[in-house]
Amino acid sequence: MSIIVGFVPTPAGEAALAAGIAEARLRNKDLVIVNSAREGALVDKSVAPDDVLAKAAQQAADAGVTARVIQPPYQHDLADEFLDVARDENASLIVIGLRHRTQVGKFILGSHAQRILMQADRPVLAVKADGGQF
């Protein structure tokens, strides 16, 4: 069993990574850092550059946590792909970062995080980048 963390190069992604490392250390589990891009997308701001992913894995190693990075492409739905990875990895915990969104933004755009929270068949730890309210 492992802990998976959804990582994007944003403050929310950094918060999720830090929480994932802390949980993996606490539970003595390996960490799987997931950074996914839409298949065929020429540009995707959620894709972390290789040096950023290497730094994330090094942060885990510095904390005494064994970590690996995977970048599975997704075709239709990021939340579904992420939950598939959780099942494939037999994750004991999913860690995701949340960002502030307005009510209208949530209604129009939907929320991958919300779908992961509601549809996961295992515990989910959702963290914010700061102490601000949502």
Phi, psi and omega per residue, in radians:
M1 nan 2.631 -3.117
S2 -2.476 3.063 3.028
I3 -1.967 2.323 3.074
I4 -1.931 2.530 3.120
V5 -2.246 2.266 3.032
G6 -1.402 2.062 -3.063
F7 -2.085 2.247 2.957
V8 -2.292 2.667 -3.090
P9 -1.360 1.188 3.127
T10 -2.425 2.931 3.060
P11 -1.003 -0.671 3.110
A12 -1.147 -0.667 3.097
G13 -1.159 -0.688 3.091
E14 -1.128 -0.693 3.105
A15 -1.128 -0.709 3.110
A16 -1.125 -0.732 3.129
L17 -1.072 -0.827 3.138
A18 -1.048 -0.750 3.129
A19 -1.176 -0.685 3.117
G20 -1.104 -0.740 3.093
I21 -1.088 -0.795 3.138
A22 -1.070 -0.758 3.140
E23 -1.179 -0.702 3.121
A24 -1.117 -0.700 3.108
R25 -1.158 -0.798 -3.137
L26 -1.060 -0.731 -3.055
R27 -1.632 -0.029 -3.108
N28 0.987 0.879 -3.134
K29 -2.097 2.758 2.990
D30 -1.321 2.740 -3.138
L31 -2.021 2.333 3.041
V32 -1.987 2.049 -3.134
I33 -1.652 2.054 -3.057
V34 -1.877 2.142 3.077
N35 -2.306 1.917 -2.968
S36 -2.025 2.595 3.109
A37 -2.246 2.601 3.070
R38 -1.112 2.264 -3.126
E39 -1.045 2.261 3.104
G40 1.495 -0.088 3.138
A41 -1.245 2.283 3.118
L42 -1.333 -0.593 3.127
V43 -2.380 2.326 3.113
D44 -2.587 1.946 -3.056
K45 -1.185 -0.224 3.117
S46 -1.474 -0.173 3.125
V47 -1.398 2.145 3.137
A48 -1.475 2.413 3.057
P49 -1.104 2.757 -3.100
D50 -0.974 -0.699 -3.120
D51 -1.168 -0.578 3.107
V52 -1.222 -0.708 3.103
L53 -1.165 -0.679 3.088
A54 -1.108 -0.689 3.106
K55 -1.131 -0.679 3.119
A56 -1.108 -0.786 3.109
A57 -1.125 -0.639 3.127
Q58 -1.183 -0.625 3.072
Q59 -1.018 -0.764 3.119
A60 -1.115 -0.813 -3.140
A61 -1.046 -0.713 3.115
D62 -1.089 -0.463 3.117
A63 -1.580 0.042 3.129
G64 1.462 0.359 -3.108
V65 -1.923 2.295 3.043
T66 -1.354 2.194 -3.081
A67 -2.375 2.637 2.986
R68 -2.428 2.692 -3.117
V69 -1.893 2.352 2.998
I70 -2.209 2.590 3.134
Q71 -2.288 1.241 3.134
P72 -1.282 2.291 3.076
P73 -1.320 2.620 3.059
Y74 -2.121 2.582 -3.106
Q75 -1.743 -0.800 -2.979
H76 -1.985 -0.873 -3.004
D77 -2.462 2.114 -3.114
L78 -1.088 -0.756 -3.111
A79 -1.061 -0.769 3.118
D80 -1.092 -0.766 3.136
E81 -1.083 -0.757 -3.123
F82 -1.101 -0.745 3.115
L83 -1.171 -0.588 3.048
D84 -1.105 -0.735 3.105
V85 -1.081 -0.741 3.121
A86 -1.014 -0.745 3.118
R87 -1.203 -0.788 -3.129
D88 -1.064 -0.641 -3.127
E89 -1.504 -0.053 -3.076
N90 0.906 0.852 -3.071
A91 -1.168 2.362 3.059
S92 -1.519 -0.271 -3.139
L93 -2.723 2.468 3.030
I94 -1.933 2.315 3.101
V95 -2.095 2.206 3.117
I96 -2.306 2.716 3.068
G97 -1.764 2.566 3.104
L98 -2.003 2.593 3.058
R99 -2.185 2.774 -3.133
H100 -1.220 2.318 3.052
R101 -2.459 2.550 3.103
T102 -1.302 2.881 3.106
Q103 -1.059 -0.717 3.127
V104 -1.134 -0.739 3.109
G105 -1.051 -0.702 3.110
K106 -1.146 -0.677 -3.105
F107 -1.225 -0.798 -3.066
I108 -1.297 -0.789 -3.000
L109 -1.628 -0.269 -3.036
G110 1.270 -3.040 -3.115
S111 -2.643 2.061 3.065
H112 -1.089 -0.736 -3.125
A113 -1.061 -0.754 -3.140
Q114 -1.083 -0.737 3.126
R115 -1.138 -0.695 3.097
I116 -1.104 -0.787 3.121
L117 -1.038 -0.735 -3.048
M118 -1.432 -0.511 -3.006
Q119 -1.835 -0.148 -3.110
A120 -1.148 2.465 3.108
D121 -1.751 0.384 3.107
R122 -2.622 2.919 -3.096
P123 -1.070 2.534 3.103
V124 -2.208 2.277 3.024
L125 -1.868 2.041 3.135
A126 -1.898 2.204 -3.100
V127 -2.142 2.674 3.084
K128 -1.844 2.720 -3.138
A129 -1.240 -0.473 3.136
D130 -2.474 -3.113 -3.125
G131 -1.484 0.163 -3.099
G132 -1.162 2.841 3.126
Q133 -1.524 2.735 3.090
F134 -1.809 nan nan
